[in-house]
Amino acid sequence: MRLNFAILAQDVRILDNGGLEIVDPITDLSANDLPAIHSEAAVVVNFVPGDAEEHELGLKVTSGYQNDCIEPYVQKLNPAKSDTASIGHVVYLRDVALEKVGDYRVEVAVDGETLITLPFTLRLKECPTCEEK
């Protein structure tokens, strides 16, 4: 199965016509507090049309600190419905709690083989009204 594209985004909306509205691709996430949970963040994965076999999609969010897996995700992929239909999936990261600021990555794998890594950095928001004491 060949990957067409994968995007980590602030939000993804599924439109009435079945299309996707991808809002703000992510390279940096900001949080007010830790652990950070971004309720709308999602990974959009799209595969090249024409694959007639079943596959297994795996996502793994890991931290750059100890290469710890924070949240594994596995889903069975059904075959494409036609030779021209691409296979697309949206996976929301609603339950992923990021414990520390720093570098993270989402690894996208099919049948156990990592196809792409989507890096991002978590930062704490600066508080313009806060004063140092």
Beta strands, then each sheet from edge to edge (+ up, - down):
strand 1: 3-14
strand 2: 20-25
strand 3: 28-31
strand 4: 42-47
strand 5: 55-63
strand 6: 69-77
strand 7: 87-92
strand 8: 102-110
strand 9: 113-124
sheet 1: 2+ 1- 4+ 7-
sheet 2: 3+ 9+ 8- 5+ 6-
end
